[in-house]
Amino acid sequence: MDPIFEPKAVFSRSKSCNSTTSNINHINLNSNNNNGGGHSHKSKLTRTFQKVINLKPSTKFSSNNGIGICVFPSQNKFECYNSNPDQKITSRGNSKQKAVLEASVAKIFASVTAIKAAYAELQMAQNPYNNGAIQAADESIVEELRTLSELKRKFLKKELDLSPQITLMLAEIQEQQSLMKTYEITIKKLESDVESKGLEIDSLLNQFNDRLAFNKSPERKLNASGPLSMFDNINKISTLNPSHFLQVLHKALRSVRSFVKLMIKEMELANWDLDAAAKAIEPGAVFVKQKQRCFAFESFVCRTVLEGFNLHDFGLGKEVKPGRTDPGKHFNEFKALKSANPKLFLARNPDSSFGKFIRTKYLNLVHAKMECSFFGNLNQRKILSANGFPDSVFFTAFAEMAKRFWLLNCLGFSMNQDISVFEVKRNCRFSEVYMENVSDESLFSGEYNGGEVDIRVSFTVVPGFKIDKTVIQSQVYLSPVITPPVSR
């Protein structure tokens, strides 16, 4: 009997190509006879079958109803045919072209990556300047651009003769090398930044340590090279003169400005209306610039702290007649307190006249509502009422300022001369003899739109002092007053 050839296949519907593909599960070659004639016939069939299954592409037969049969070769490569011979579809003709295009794209990306790495190297060589590295990076960029230009020319003329496998491998190697180069440059840049920041930190740390050593205590900053150091070598009160008083006054006014800045900052944090607060202090004042509102607060502080300055211990101690004051005692108190930390001095002498002065002036200057809005409580007032002293930044600044005015009072009563305080009234004409303008604005009298412009005092910021026949000018805030022309 002739051998029987029975191919068995299972077919399945493909969703992607909307056709039916087949998967051959197994093929059995059964033989019912082993005779010689059958053997030669069997060998012939076997050779024919092998020729069929060893074809590189597969064969697809498609019918008009969309159902097709594909015979798959062992290499999983196939060639498809439609039932219409004019519509033959093959992948073998385009496979090499596709591989060449993929290799070309890979080469393009590798060149772009190389250009990015060379550009990063070019930037890195700018600072610090490295002429050799700049030239090398420039040559690399030019070489890659030349390669891309040549690839473009061959592509347009359809002269691409690349070996896909070798080109893909070389492109991958070039891209990885370029990425490694970019990473190395980035690492060097970060290391340079870290080193630069480290040097900057060291410099700032040295500056901080120097300033910390210099500002170890507020007294050292105020007295080491300041005007109060001139009193170290004064042992006789007869050598005191108005210039000494003026130096201490300037120190006191600087501390006033520092305290006012802190007070305004607390007001802003507490959402105060600074315009309304300034008008409450000086109702008729018109400020040329917004930043000049601080003069109203300085006026309030100076007026409150200097109240009672003409009296011994600001009128807070025992009543002493002017003729019976002891100048030597006041000067000794001045020298003992000028270099002292006010908080430490108050801790050792809570019941002293200076301690009473601090308590009284703080309670007069800082209203209970103000303190509550600043800090949310009245703890500082409670501590002061209990004969203690708060340990806050705000109170420390106030105590330092108040100490300067206390020293000014002690120095004034140490001098064998009559001292009085004067204040300029509102709308007074400006006089350079008795007044000093606190604003930087230049104001001149004259005419404006036919009216007469006159410079008047808006309010006194710092009262003036008269020491015997010497006048220390009062600091005032000026504003122009325009008198309309008289109609005839």
Secondary structure, DSSP 8 states (H G I E B T S, - for coil): ---EEEEEEEEEEETTTTEEEEEEEEEEEE-S---HHHHHHHHHHHHHHHHHHT-SS-EEEE-TTS-EEEE--TTS---B--SSGGG-B-SHHHHHHHHHHHHHHHHHHHHHHHHHHHHHHHHHTTTTT-HHHHHHHHHHHHHHHHHHHHHHHHHHTT-----HHHHHHHHHHHHHHHHHHHHHHHHHHHHHHHHHHHHHHHHHHHHHHHHHHHTSSHHHHHHSSSGGGGGGG---GGG--HHHHHHHHHHHHHHHHHHHHHHHHHHHHTT--HHHHHHHHSTT---SSGGGGHHHHHHHHHHHHTTTTTSGGGGTSS---GGG--HHHHHHHHHHHHTS-HHHHHHH-TTSHHHHHHHHHHHHHS-HHHHHHHHSS-HHHHHHHTT----SHHHHHHHHHHHHHHHHHHHHHHSSS-EEEE---TT-B--TTTEEE-SS-----EEETTEEEEEEEEEEEE-EEEETTEEE-EEEEEEEEEE-----
